[in-house]
Amino acid sequence: MKYTTIALAALAVLASTAHAAPAMMSAEWTAQACDAWNKDATLTSGLANDWIKNDKGRGHKIIHLYRTDCGEATKTEMRIAAKDGKAMCVYGGAVESTNLDLGADYVMHATSQRWNEMGAGEYGPMKAMMFGRLKFSGPKVEAMSVMGPFEAFLRLPGKIAGDKACPAK
């Protein structure tokens, strides 16, 4: 009986370790965010018009994101492209595109607390930007024109499990 209890406890520890969520905004988490993007009609359809067309002729837009308190070195990347009439995430993971064109691309960061608040739907992009809770570089007028889909993007941290630890640099 004693060995059975020890064995079950060991299995429980292994199982919880094997299923631990990746650090929020790590490369692994961002890959899951890419999948979640593609399942969200507000993002795929709502950004399929003028927003996705502003790609500077590259065939995609780039979003770099990170948690301010974890540092800029922990940035990850989402690449969004027009596909079958929709704005689809075609890559989510480690930064591959180091030369952004901020006339089309975005860099977004907020503290872990603020990402969690936005993910929980406590407030949307307008409040986040007006009060400096979300910092971003990129085409601001364009971003203002897609507030509905942008809010769906800010909800991703609430939809994808993420560990509180900072991603590895």
C-alpha positions in Angstrom: 0.0 0.0 0.0 2.8 2.4 0.9 4.6 1.8 -2.5 1.3 2.3 -4.4 0.8 5.6 -2.7 4.4 6.7 -3.5 4.0 5.5 -7.1 0.7 7.4 -7.6 2.2 10.5 -6.1 5.2 10.3 -8.5 2.9 9.8 -11.5 0.8 12.8 -10.4 4.0 15.0 -10.3 5.1 13.7 -13.7 1.7 14.2 -15.2 1.4 17.8 -13.9 4.9 18.6 -15.2 4.1 17.1 -18.6 1.0 19.3 -18.9 2.3 22.5 -17.5 1.4 25.5 -19.5 4.2 27.3 -21.3 5.2 30.7 -20.0 2.8 33.4 -21.2 4.2 34.9 -24.4 7.0 32.3 -24.8 7.5 30.9 -28.3 5.4 27.9 -27.4 2.6 30.1 -26.0 2.7 32.3 -29.1 2.3 29.2 -31.4 -0.9 28.4 -29.4 -2.0 32.0 -29.8 -1.5 31.6 -33.6 -3.9 28.6 -33.5 -6.4 30.5 -31.4 -6.2 33.5 -33.8 -7.2 31.2 -36.7 -10.2 29.9 -34.7 -11.5 33.4 -34.0 -13.8 34.7 -36.7 -13.5 38.3 -35.3 -9.8 38.2 -36.1 -9.8 36.2 -39.3 -12.7 38.0 -40.9 -12.5 41.4 -39.1 -9.0 42.0 -40.3 -9.4 40.5 -43.8 -9.9 43.8 -45.5 -7.7 46.9 -45.5 -5.8 45.8 -42.4 -4.3 42.7 -44.0 -3.7 44.5 -47.3 -1.3 46.9 -45.7 1.7 44.5 -45.8 4.2 46.6 -47.7 4.1 44.0 -50.6 5.6 41.2 -48.5 2.4 39.1 -48.3 2.2 39.3 -44.5 2.1 41.5 -41.4 4.2 41.0 -38.3 3.3 41.4 -34.7 6.0 41.3 -32.1 4.7 41.0 -28.5 6.2 40.7 -25.1 5.7 41.2 -21.4 7.4 44.5 -20.3 8.4 43.1 -17.0 10.1 40.1 -18.7 12.1 42.4 -21.0 12.3 43.1 -24.7 14.7 40.2 -25.2 11.7 37.8 -24.7 9.8 39.1 -27.7 7.9 36.6 -29.8 6.4 36.9 -33.3 3.1 36.3 -35.0 3.0 36.5 -38.8 -0.4 37.2 -40.3 -1.2 36.7 -44.1 -4.2 36.9 -46.4 -5.3 33.3 -47.1 -8.6 32.2 -48.6 -10.1 35.7 -48.0 -9.2 35.7 -44.3 -6.4 37.2 -42.2 -4.7 34.0 -41.0 -1.8 33.5 -38.6 0.8 31.5 -40.6 3.5 31.6 -37.9 3.7 32.0 -34.2 6.9 31.5 -32.2 10.4 32.9 -31.8 11.2 36.1 -33.6 12.4 35.4 -37.1 11.7 38.9 -38.6 14.1 41.4 -37.2 13.5 44.2 -39.6 10.0 45.5 -39.0 8.3 48.1 -41.1 6.3 50.1 -38.5 4.1 51.4 -41.4 2.6 47.9 -41.5 3.9 45.9 -38.5 3.4 46.1 -34.8 5.3 45.8 -31.6 3.1 45.5 -28.5 4.0 45.1 -24.9 2.4 45.5 -21.5 3.2 44.3 -18.0 2.1 40.7 -17.2 -0.6 42.2 -14.9 -2.0 44.3 -17.8 -1.9 41.5 -20.3 -3.9 39.4 -17.8 -6.4 42.2 -17.2 -6.9 42.6 -21.0 -7.1 38.9 -21.4 -9.8 38.7 -18.8 -11.8 41.4 -20.7 -11.5 43.9 -17.9 -11.0 46.6 -20.5 -10.5 46.9 -24.2 -7.9 48.5 -26.5 -9.1 52.1 -26.2 -8.7 52.2 -22.5 -5.4 50.2 -22.7 -3.9 52.7 -25.1 -5.4 55.9 -23.6 -4.0 55.0 -20.1 -0.7 53.7 -21.3 -1.4 50.1 -20.2 -0.5 48.8 -23.6 2.4 50.2 -25.4 2.7 49.7 -29.1 4.5 50.9 -32.1 3.1 50.6 -35.6 0.4 52.3 -37.7 -1.7 53.9 -35.0 -4.5 55.2 -37.3 -4.8 51.7 -38.8 -5.0 50.2 -35.3 -7.7 52.7 -34.3 -9.8 51.6 -37.4 -9.9 47.9 -36.2 -10.7 48.3 -32.5 -13.2 45.3 -32.5 -10.8 42.8 -33.9 -8.0 44.3 -31.9 -10.0 43.7 -28.7 -10.3 40.0 -29.7 -6.5 39.9 -30.1 -6.0 41.4 -26.6 -8.3 38.6 -25.2 -5.9 35.9 -26.3 -4.0 35.9 -23.0 -7.2 35.0 -21.3 -7.9 32.1 -23.7 -4.5 30.5 -23.6 -3.1 29.0 -20.5 0.3 30.6 -19.6 2.7 30.2 -16.8 3.5 33.3 -14.7 7.2 32.8 -15.1 9.0 34.9 -17.6 9.8 33.2 -20.9 13.5 32.1 -21.2 15.6 34.6 -23.0 
